Amino acid sequence: MPPRTVSRDLKARIPVLYYEQNFTIKEICGLLGIKKSLAYKTLSYSSTYGVPYNPHAHTGGRRRILNREDIKFVVALIERRHCIYLDEIQEELYLHRGCRPSIPTLVRTLRRLDFSRKCVSIRALERNDIMRAAFMNTIAEEVPRPDMLMFLDEAARNRKTSGRTRGWALVGRRCVQRR
């Protein structure tokens, strides 16, 4: 089991307690709930580098395939076309950015950016909520009882509806495609 990581703000307290408030290592370990090897290592880093951690330490793992510019391109592409397929994103990245990540890499990247796959609700381009409300109020003034009315909205009806029923949207937001 790997050692648990200790936050940098907790490590920053160790030199302050040791040098400024004259606590012993044993008292620091009891107060902060850490091992004395961590306290000695943090004091060593503090005296060597001026910070309570090693700034030159190598972070583990492989570098990400998609850099920040590639990720910005993917986000802009999804904001423009919510119903885009992953292989289409892959092709656009290859054409415009020169990299071809795998489909699982794209899925992991989108999940890390808080995008999720959702059902698409289609909204017609001609639909205007203000005009709809004004029309309903005009009709409601002419009818004595509101329970006599039934409004049907066929604004989203489109015979050329594509087969794409799912799209990408940020978590907590709806995936709306305007037609």
N, C-alpha and C positions, 0 to 999 in steps of 0.2 A: 504494500500500500504506500503510495507516495506521501511525503510529509504534507501536512495541511499548510496552505499558504496563509501568511499573515499580512494584513493590509499595510499599506505604506504609512498611513497616519499613525498606526500603532507602533510601527518601527521608528517613526519620527519622534515619538515620546521617549524612547530609550536614551538617546544622548542628552536630552533636556533633563531627564530625571538624574542621570549619572553626573553630568558636568555642572549643571546649574543648581540643582537642588540637593546634590551630594548624597544620593541614595546609593546603597551598595548593590552589587549585582543580585545578591540573594533577595533583597527587598524589592528590587525591580521585577524579578521573576515572580515573586509572590503577589505583587500588586497587579501586574499585567497578565498573569497566567501564562507565561511563556517559559521555554527552557533556557538554561544559562548559555548553551551553545549559540542560540539565536541572539542573545544579548551581546555576547562577545563578538560575534560576526558582525552585528549591526554597528557596534562601536568601532570595529576595525574599518568597515566601509565608511563610516562617518569621518574618521581621521584621515583616511586615504583619499576619498573622493569628495568629501564635503557634503555628501548626502547619505542617508541611512540604508542605501541599497547599492548594488553594483550597476552603474549605468551602462557598462559595456557587456553585460551578460547577454548571451544569445537566447532569444526566445525560441522555444522548441517548436518543432513542426515545419511543415513545408510552406513555402510562400504561396499566397493565393494566386490563382491563375488570372482572375479578373482584377485589374487595378481600379483605382477610383474613377478614372475617366470612363472605363468600360462600364462600371456600375452606373454612373450618371447617364450613359447612353441607354442602358437597359431600362432604367426608371423612366426616362423621357419617352422611350418607345412604348412602354406599357401605359403611360399616361395618355399617349396619343391613340393607341389601339389596345383597348382592354382585352379583347377576345383573341389576342395573338397566341399562336401555338409556340411551344418551346423550340421546336425545330426551326420555326420562322425567326425567332429571336437569335438562335444560333447562326442562321444564315446571314441575318442583318449584321451581327457582330463580325462575321468573317468578311462581308463586303465592305463595311465602313470602318472597322477598327483593326482588321487583320488578325484576329484571334478566333479560335474555334474551340470553345469550352464544351465539355460533354453535357448531356442533358441533366444527369444528376448534379453536376456542378451548378448549373443554372437554377435547379430546384432549391438546392441548399442556399444559394445566394439570395434568391427571392424570399425564402423563409427567414433568413437572417435580417432582411430588410423589412420584415413584417408584412409581406404580401401573402395573401391567401387566395385560393381558387374558390370562386363563388358563382352562383347562378346569376345570369345576366338579366336585368330588367331593361326592356327596350322602351325608350321614350321618343316620340316622334319629334322631328325638328320643328314642325308647325305648331306644336302644343305651346300655349301661352296661358299660364296659370291665372294671370290677372284678367284676361278676357273670359276665361272659363267662369271665374267667380262672378264677374259682372253679368254674364248671361244667366247664371243660376239665380242671381238676385232679381233680375228682370222678370224671369218666369215665376219666381216665388211671389212677386208682388201681384201677379195676375191670378194666381190660384188661391182659393180661400183656405184650404187646409194643406199643409206640407206633406201629409201622408198620401195624398193623391198623386204625387209626383214620383217618377222614376227616371233617373238620368242614366243614359248609356254613353259610354265614351269609347269610340272606335278610333281614337287618334293614333294609338300604337299599332293598329292593324296594318300589316304590310304583307302582301302576297309574296314578296321576294325575301322573306326572312331567311337568313343564313342558318346553317345547321349548327352554328356555334352558340351553344346554350350556356357555356361556362366561360368566365373571364377572370382576370387578375385584379384585385383591389387591395388596398391597405386594410389591415385588421381593424374592424369597427366601422368600416365604410361600405356602402353599397356599391355594387358594380353596375353602373348605368351606362348604356350605350345609346347615343342619340342618333336617330335615323331621319 
